[in-house]
Amino acid sequence: MTQSGGAAEQLAETIRGLHMGELERPEAVRPGDVWHVPVGRIVEWEPDEINIRLNELHAESPGLLELDGYRPILTETVVACPSCSNDERLTIRGVWGEPAEYVCPCGHEWPCRARLLQEAIVSTLSQHGPDSIRRSDAS
């Protein structure tokens, strides 16, 4: 593998590792609180494994695939309710560090990455303060 191919592979691993693990819990987040974070419309960027591999091949042997350059390695995906297809006015609900769920306005629920809940909490707290998010005691 050429040096460029190694760099492409390293970048691909970095992209695949995005949004993994937990964030540091802010002081305003008490363990056990159930958070209800309104997020509206959610666009996620997912690694495009095919384009990642094409870029690796292009780096190893430019011209072999007759590509004009590198292809985007992330694909935009709009999160939508699997039951009703609603993709607006979504909420993320859960407890910090535990599996979370999306909730659509109709009340349908489906799994969400715990890290996404953490990012939504941290973002909302930093922009609007602790009183801007609904939370309830888990007990």
N, C-alpha and C positions, 0 to 999 in steps of 0.2 A: 504494500500500500504506500502511495506517495505521501509526502508530508501534507499536501493539501487534503488528501483523502482522510488522513488521521485527524486533521482539524475539523473536517466535516463530520466525522464520526463523534468527535468530542462535543461539538456543538449539538448534534442530535441527542446525545446523552443528557446534556444540560437541559435542552428543551423538554425531553421526556421527564426530567426530574422536577420541573417547575411545579409549584403548588403542592409539594409533598411535605409531610411532616407538620408539626404544629408551630404556631406563632407563640411568642411569649404572651402570657395572659396579662392584660392590663389590670391595674388596681381596681378599677370600677367594675370588673367582672368577677362576681362572687361564684365560687364553685356551686354547682347544683341549680343555678338560675336557668330557667327556660327562656331563651331569647326568641323574639318574633321580629325579624328585621325586614321591613318592606324594601324590596330591591327593584321593583318595576320590571323592566325587561332585562334579561341577562344574555349577554353574548359571551360565549366561551371560545377560547382559541385552543384547538387540539392539535397535537403533532400529526402531520400528514406523513405517515410511514412510507408511502410510495414515493413522494417527492424527496423525502430525506434520502432514501436509497438511490434515486435517480441522481441527486446532487453528489452523493458519494462516488457513483460510477463516473459522472462527468468530471469530478476532481481527479480521479485516477487516470482517466483516458479522455481528455477533452476532444471533442469531435466525433467520438465513437457513436454517440446516440443522436448526433446532429441537433443538439440543443443549442439555442442562441445564448444561453446563460443558465444561471441557477434558477430553480423553481421555488416558489414560496414553501416554507416548511411548516407553516401553521395554517389551519383551516378554520374559518369562522363558523361557529354553530350557534344558532339561537335556541335557547332552552324553551321548550314548550311542554305543556301538560300532556302526558301520554293518554289521558282519558278524554279531554275535551279540546286539545290543541291550543288552548289559551297560552299566549306568550307575553302577556302584559300584566301588570299589577301583581307580580309574584312576590311571595314572602319566603324567607328562609327561616326555619324554626329548628331549635335544638339547644342542647346544653354544650357549653365549651368543652372541647376534647372528646365528645361522643359523636356517633353518627348523627347527621342532620337530615332534614327533609325540606323539599320545596313544597309550598302550598299555593295552589291557584285560587282565584277569587271564588270559584265554585266549591272549594273545600277539598278538592282532590289532593292527595299527598303522594310523593314519590321520593326516592333516595337522592341525597345531595352529599357531596364530599364535606367532611367535617371542616377541612381547611377553608372552604368557601364561606362557611358560616363565620369562622374566625376572621377572615378578611373583611366580611361585611360588617361585623361588630366593630373591629378596629377602625375601619374607614368611617363609619357613622359616628362613633364616639369622637374621633379626631375632628370631624367636620361640624358636628352639631351638639356634642356633649351628651352626658349620660341620660338626660331626661328625654332624649329624642327617640329612644327605642323602648318598645314595650317588652317587659320581662316579668316573669312570675316565679315565685318560689317553687322549687321542685317538691317540697314537702306537702 
